[in-house]
């Protein structure tokens, strides 16, 4: 098995649009070490982060963050330690434009 440390995903989603941040590739496992969320706007924005096991359809049990407010020009760095299997998906959402999501971790193949 080989480990690759990398930026797993980056997104600047459109307002009120659920967006795929990262999908675990086929025949891989992934450990997500950290998620950094940056509000680049002049006002507060709410965001959501969800984990969809095997690309499951939306369900309330999947949310890690739900409508959490991030004030203007601020950043949230979350240390995760989440382990994912092939085809698991992390999705993000922002209530307005100007929110950046960056996911870091290790893919194991």
SEKOL-442881 format. One record per residue (C-alpha): residue in three letters; x, y, z. Coordinates in steps of 0.25 Angstrom, whole numbers, padded with zeros to 4 digits, always signed. Example, Ala and Ser with C-alpha at 12.3 -4.5 7.8 and 13.67 -1.06 7.14 Angstrom:
REM SEKOL-442881
ALA+0049-0018+0031 SER+0055-0004+0029 
This chain:
REM SEKOL-442881
UNK+0000+0000+0000 UNK+0005+0014-0003 UNK+0001+0027+0004 UNK+0001+0040-0003 UNK+0000+0053+0006 UNK-0008+0063-0002 UNK-0018+0074-0004 UNK-0030+0066-0005 UNK-0040+0077-0010 UNK-0042+0091-0012 UNK-0055+0098-0014 UNK-0061+0112-0016 UNK-0076+0108-0017 UNK-0087+0117-0023 UNK-0096+0122-0013 UNK-0107+0112-0007 UNK-0101+0101-0016 UNK-0097+0088-0010 UNK-0083+0085-0016 UNK-0074+0072-0016 UNK-0061+0076-0009 UNK-0055+0062-0010 UNK-0059+0048-0014 UNK-0050+0036-0010 UNK-0044+0029-0022 UNK-0048+0015-0026 UNK-0039+0005-0018 UNK-0034+0015-0008 UNK-0035+0019+0006 UNK-0034+0033+0011 UNK-0031+0040+0024 UNK-0035+0055+0025 UNK-0026+0062+0034 UNK-0031+0076+0033 UNK-0042+0085+0027 UNK-0039+0100+0026 UNK-0051+0109+0023 UNK-0049+0124+0019 UNK-0059+0135+0018 UNK-0053+0144+0008 UNK-0066+0154+0008 UNK-0069+0166+0016 UNK-0081+0160+0023 UNK-0084+0147+0031 UNK-0087+0134+0023 UNK-0093+0121+0028 UNK-0087+0108+0023 UNK-0089+0093+0023 UNK-0080+0081+0022 UNK-0086+0067+0020 UNK-0080+0053+0018 UNK-0088+0043+0009 UNK-0084+0029+0011 UNK-0083+0022-0002 UNK-0088+0035-0009 UNK-0102+0033-0002 UNK-0113+0043-0004 UNK-0115+0055+0005 UNK-0119+0051+0020 UNK-0118+0059+0033 UNK-0109+0049+0039 UNK-0097+0053+0030 UNK-0095+0067+0034 UNK-0082+0071+0042 UNK-0086+0086+0041 UNK-0099+0091+0038 UNK-0102+0106+0036 UNK-0089+0110+0045 UNK-0087+0125+0043 UNK-0073+0130+0040 UNK-0071+0145+0041 UNK-0065+0154+0031 UNK-0051+0151+0027 UNK-0049+0140+0037 UNK-0044+0126+0035 UNK-0048+0113+0043 UNK-0037+0102+0043 UNK-0043+0088+0047 UNK-0034+0076+0051 UNK-0042+0064+0046 UNK-0036+0051+0046 UNK-0048+0046+0038 UNK-0045+0032+0031 UNK-0053+0030+0018 UNK-0054+0018+0009 UNK-0055+0017-0007 UNK-0067+0025-0012 UNK-0069+0033+0000 UNK-0072+0048-0003 UNK-0070+0061+0005 UNK-0079+0072+0001 UNK-0079+0087+0005 UNK-0089+0098+0004 UNK-0089+0113+0007 UNK-0100+0123+0008 UNK-0093+0133+0000 UNK-0081+0135-0009 UNK-0067+0137-0004 UNK-0065+0124+0004 UNK-0053+0115+0001 UNK-0052+0101+0006 UNK-0038+0093+0006 UNK-0037+0079+0010 UNK-0024+0072+0014 UNK-0020+0058+0016 UNK-0014+0045+0012 UNK-0019+0035+0001 UNK-0015+0021+0002 UNK-0016+0012-0010 
